[in-house]
Amino acid sequence: MSDALTELEATVRADLAMIAHPHAAWLEPKTGPDGNAALDVLIVGGGQSGIAIGFGLMRSRVSNILLIDKAEEGKEGPWLTYARMPTLRSPKDYTGPDLDIPSLTYQSWHEARFGKESWQSLSLILREHWAEYLLWLRRTIGLPVSNGRELLEIAPASGGLLAARVKHAAGVETLYARKIVLATGQEGMGDWVIPEQLRALPARSVATVADDIDFEGLRGKRVALIGAGASAFDNAAAALEAGAAEVHLLCRRAQIQLIQPYRWLTFRGFLRHLSDLDDAWRWRFMRKILEMREGFPQPTYDRCARHAAFTLHEGAPVEAARETGEGIELQTPRGSVTADFVICGTGIDMNFAGRGELSGFAGNIATWADRYQPPEDERNERLGRFPYLADDYAFTERVPGKTPWICDIHLFAIASTMSFGPSGSSINAMTTAVPKLVNGLTRGLFRADIARHWASLNAYDVPQAVVTRPARKMGEIP
């Protein structure tokens, strides 16, 4: 480790010590059915959101926590797996998992690692550097993270606890916790979509943008991308750079989306207070933003457009697809496109029952369609399938009383978007969204222990001062 990084870590420790008030511990571990102390909070996901949530809890003196992630250490999140862009899309000065501690910002780490001149000349953050920074951050603040552990199931347990069945290399174990946070990013409540028209095609010929794709194997092949968001362009570029003979990007819109609504909404008022609005306003704003979809920056487009093998087809939704002797034939209103391999960049749909960890109670998770019926001209069936979350990011029940324990399962993922705006899937929202979630978690823990706190107050008898009275002489009037 460089001297500059060593000095930075010393500064971090000094900064955190300086703002540690109040120091008092306020939680007592509950005992699980196995006789061991249960966790106060189990965080599922060790990526940027999980790190920020764990850090926020530790700053609130909730230290009996554990983060688990099914990936190996350093491979959490998309950065070194299916993220195929060279850099982050967020401006370099957006802060996030540092939770407003200057010495923990990416800028501080970058300057210590590469020098201040490097930061000054930097345009956008390399995704490999972001992954390295996140790993440094979690180690520096001392987060307890256990990798190679996959959540299989959540169920209620005695004593008001939750039981999480977790698979790892040695087998399956059950972890007990008072609260569980699903900080599972993109896939938290569903899966990547393969459009219905393509589902009958052989699996060897179709993938989603999140799959492990052998791009070198596409050299000399014809590739079609379904969708025109940033991830679709990233995968198109990866295929072109690997030497694909043709790459066709099929955009269903008449004109490709050039506006990035996430740039508009990055201001404190919206990020902090969208969730305070009534359902009509929340629906109106998020429907507008999500129907626009996320735009792509100029470098992303240029990365594709510089290749003669790249063709953009606008107004070309896939109406039908079939395998022929020539390859995969995709029918669009603008004619047909033939490809050897198809990559779907068509986003994620909600499918609670398809998530094993949720399957035991998926049918009673309330959705937006259960809670709010928008005007006819604002309806959107896809967005209605998003979960309708409480003000602390917790699941709510479709049928009250059927699964009351799900109020202790909190979702901080892309599926939180309809209830809270960009929160569990965006760097730009972390500094406002994570404190809101942490406040909700600590509020729930405090309320659940209110009888103990009341008893503690009544039993509190620690004097703050000692009063001494001078001895009086005989005959003095007191």
N, C-alpha and C positions, 0 to 999 in steps of 0.2 A: 504494500500500500504506500502511496506517495505521502510525503510529509504534509502536503497541502490537505489531503483527505484526512489524515490523522488529526491535524489542527481543526478541520471543519467538524469532525466528530466530537472533539473536546468542546467546541463552541455549542454544538447541539445539546450536549449534556448540561452545559452551563445555562443555556437558554431555557431548557425544560425545567431545570431546578428553580430558576428564577420565577417562573409562572405556575408553580405547582400548587399554589393555594386553592382550596383547603386540602391539607394532607390527610385529614381524618378518614379512616376506613369506615364504611357504612353498610357493608353487606356481610352476611354470614352464610357460608355454603349450606345448601340443603343436602340431605343424604338421599342418594338414589336407592332404588330397590335392590341394587347389588351390594349395599352397605358402604359404598364409597361416596365421597363428596361429589355432588353433581356440579357441572359447570353453570355459571351464571348465564353466559352467552356462548353458543356455538355458532361460529361464522363459517358458512359453506362457500368457499371460494377464496383463494389467496392472491388474487390479482389486485389491480389498483384499487378497486372498491373495497375489497375485504381488508386490505392494508389500512386504508383511510378509516374504515369503521372501527377496526381494532385499535388504531391509534386514538381515535376519539373516545372510545370506551376507557382506555387506560388513563387518559387525561382526566376522565370523570371518576377515577378511582374504582373502576370495574376491571379488575385484573385477573379474575378467575374465568378466563376465556380461552378458547382454542380456535385457531383457523385450520381448516382442512381443505386440501385441494387434490383432485385426482391426478393432476400432472406432476411430473418430477420437478424438483426445485429449479427455478429459473425459467420454466416453460409455462408458467401460469398465464392465462389470458391468451390473446391472439398474436402477440408481438413476434414470437419466434416460431409460430405454427402457420396459421392460415392468413395472417396479415401479409399482403403481398405488395404493399406500397413501400417505397424507400424511406419515407418520413411520416411522422404524424401529420395530420391535417390541421390540427389546432395551432394557432400562433404560439411561438416559443415562450411568450410571457404569460400564458394562461397558467395559473396555479391550480393545484388540485389536492393530491393526497398529503401535501405538507400541512394542510389545515391552517394556513396563514402564519406558519413559523418560518421566518426568512431563512434561517440557516438550513432548513430542510427542503427548500425549493429546488426544483431541477436546476435553476440558474446557479445556485450555490454549489451544487454537486458538479455541474459542468465546468465551472470556473476552477474548482479545485482539481478536477480531473484533467482538463485540457488547457486551462489558462483563460484569463479574461479576454484576450484578443480573439481567441476562438469563439467565445460567446458573442462578442461584438459582431463578428463576421458571419455568425450562424444565421441561416434563413429559417429552416425548420428542423425539428429534432429528429434525428435518425431513430427508427423504431428499435434497433438493437441497443442504442444508448438508453432509450426509455426503459427497456426491459432491465438493463444493468442498474439503472438508477433505482427502480422499484425494489430490486433485490437488496441494494445497499440500504435503502430506506427502512425496509422491514428489519434488517439486521441491526441497524443503528438504534432504532427505538426499542428493540428487544421484543418483537412480537412472537408469541408462541405459534408456530406454524408446523403442521404435520402434512407432508406431501405423500403422494401415492395412496390417498384415501378417498374412496368414492362413496357418496351418500346413496344408499339403496332405498331407504324407507323412513318415514316419520310417522310416529304413532303416539297416542297419549300414554302416560305412565302414572303410577300412583304418586300421591303427594303433590299434585299439580305440576308435574314435570313432563317433559317431552322425551321420547326415546328415539334416538337416531341410529339406525342400523347402518354400519359403515364397513365397506369391504376394503381390505388391504392385502399385501403379499402374504401375510401369515394366516389369513382367513377372514372371518366376519366378527365384528365386535359391536356392542351396543353402548353408545355414549348417552348419558342423561344430562339434560340441560333445562334451565328455566325458560330460556328463550333461544330460538334459532333464527338466524338471519341468512337468507338465501342471496348471497352476493355473487350470482352466477352469470352475470353479463348477458350475452345475447340469447343463449339457449334456455334461460331460466324457467320459462313456462310453456315452451313448445319446441319446435324444431325448424330447421331451414326447409323452405318450401321447394318442392319440385312440382311445377304446374301440372294439373290433371292431364293435360294433353300429352305429357311426356312420360307418364308413370308406367305405361305399358312397354316402354323401350327397354332393351337389355341394360342391366346395371353397369356393365363394362363401358357403356357409351354415354352415360349421364352422371354428372356430379353436381354438387352445390359448391358455392365459393368457399365454404368452410371445410370441405373435404381435403384429404391429403392427396393432391393431384400430382401425378408424375409428368411435369411439364416437359422434361427432356424427351419423354416418350411421344410428345406431340410434334416433334420436329418433322417437317414435311407434311403434316396432316392439316385437314380443314377443321376449324374450330368455330363453334357458334356460341355466343354469350347471350343469355336471355335476361334482359334487364339493362337499365342504363344508369344505375347509381354508381357511386365511387368504387364499390367493391367489384362490380362487373367490369369497370374499366381497368382496375388493378389486375384482374385475372386475364383480361384480354391482353394487356401489356406483357404479363408474364409469359403467355403463350407466344406472342410475337417475338419477344426477346429470346425465347428458346428455339426459334426457327420455324414456327408454324407457317405453312404455305399460304393459308388464308385464315383470316379471323373476321367473323361477321358479328357485329353487336346489334341485337334486335331491340329497338326501343318501341314500346307500345304507344307512346304519346306521339301526337302529330309533330311536335317539336320537343327536342331534348330539354330536360330541366337544367337551367343554368343558375337559378337563384338558390342560395343556400340559406334556408330559414333559420338555421341554428346560429348564424351570425347575427341575425336580427334579435333573437331572444336572449342573447348573452348580456343581460344587464340585471343588476341586483333585484330590482322590483319584480321582474317576471320570475326569475329563478327562485326567489325566496317566497313569493306570495301567490303564485298561480294556484297552489294547493289550498289557499285560503278562500278562493272564489267559490261560488255555488256551482253546481253540476253543469248548468247551462253554459256558463262562461268557460269552464274548464273544457267541456266538450267542443265548444266552438273554436277555441284557440288551438287545441291539439288536433282536431280534425283538419283544420286548415294547414297546420304545419306538417302532419304526417301524410296527408294526401299529396302535398307538394313533393314529399320524399326528400332525402338528403342530397344536396347538389355535390358536384365534384369540382375541385380547383383546377386552374389552368394547367399546372404541370402534369396532372393526372391525364387530362385529355391529350396534351402534347406528347406524352410518353407513348400513346397509341398512334396518334396522327402522323408521326414521323415515319411510320412504316408504310410502304406501298401496299403491303398485304392486308391492311386494315380497311374495313368498310363499315360505315355506320348506316343502319337502316332505320329511319324514323317512320312513325305510323305503321309499325310492323309487328303487332302482337301475334303470337303463335296461335293459330286457330286449330291446327291438327299436326300430328307428327307420326311418321311411320318409318320402319326400317326397310330399305330396299337393297338391291344388289349393288347400288352405287354409294350407299351410306345411309345416314339419317336425313330424311327429307322433312323439312319444316315448312308448313304452309302458312303464309301470311297474306293480308289483303294486298300487299305490294308484289306478290309472287312467291315463289318457293326458294329456299336456301338449302343446299345440301352440305352436310358436315360429317366428319368422322367421329367427332366428340362434341358433346353439348355441356356447357357449364351454366347452371342456373344461379343468377344473382337476383332472385325475386323476394328476398327478405325472409322473415320468420312469421309463422302464424301461431296463434295460441292453441295449445292442445294439452290441457292439464292432465288428462287421463293417460297421455302418452309418456308422461314423466313418471318413472317408477317410484320416485320418492314421494310423489303426490297422489299416486293412484288410489290409496286407501280413503281419501277424502276429496278427490277431484270434483266429484259431482256436487259438493256443497260449497265450493268456492264461488262467491258471488262475482258476477261480471258486470261490466257497465250496462249491458243490455238488461240485466236484472234490476238495475237501480234507476236507470234514466232512459226515457224515451224522447229523443230529439225531434224537432219539427221534421216534416216530410222531406224538405229540401236539404237537411243536414244529416240524414241517415247514412250510416256506413256499417255494414254487417261485420266486416273484419275488425273494426275498432271496438265494436260492441262486445267482442269476445275477450277483450283485455280484462284482467281482474280489477274489481272495484275495491280499492284499499282504504283502510282507516287512516286517520291523520298521523299515525305512527308507522305507516307502511305495512301494517298487519293485514292478513287476509280477513275478510268479513264473510259471514255465513249467508248462503242463499236461503236456507231454512233455519231461522234462529233456534238455538238449543240443540240442534242435531250434532254438531261438532264444535262445541264452545271453545275447546282448547286450541283451535287454529288461530285465535287472537294472539297467541304467543309465537306465531311464525310470521316473520317480517320479510318482505320481498324488496330487494334493492337491485333491480335488474332492468333490462330494456322494457319488460312488461309493466314496470311501474310508471311508464311514460304518460298514460292517459290520466292517471290520478295526480301525478306530481310534475309533469313536464320532464325534460331531460334530467335525469338524476343518476340512476344506476348504470348508465351506459356512456356517460360523457364526462370528460375532464372538466369542461367549462362549468358544470353545475356542482362539483364536489364541495366547494367551499361553503355553499349554502345548503345543499341537500344532506350531506353527512351529519352536520350538527343537528339538523331537524330529526333525522333518524335516531341519533344518539340520545337526544333529549326524550324522544318517545320511549326508547328502551329503558332509560334510567327512571323515567316517570312510572312505567309499568312495574319495575322492580321495587321502587319505593312504595307505591300504593299496595302492592302485594304484601309488604312487610309492615304495614302501617300499625298493626297492633303491637308488634315488637318495638317499633320506634316510640309508641306512646308509653309502653311499659318502661322503656329505657329512660325516657324523659322523667317519668315519675320517680324512678329510682336514682336519678342523678343527684349526687350529693358531694361533689368535689368542690371544696371552697377555693375561691380565687385569691383570697387574701387572709392574712392572720392579723387580727386586731389585738393589740396589747394595751392594757389600761394601767396608767401609773399608780403606784401604791399611794394611799392617802395617809396623812398624818392624823394623829389622834385629835379629835375635836373639829376637823375640817368638815364643812358642809358639803355633801356630795353635789 
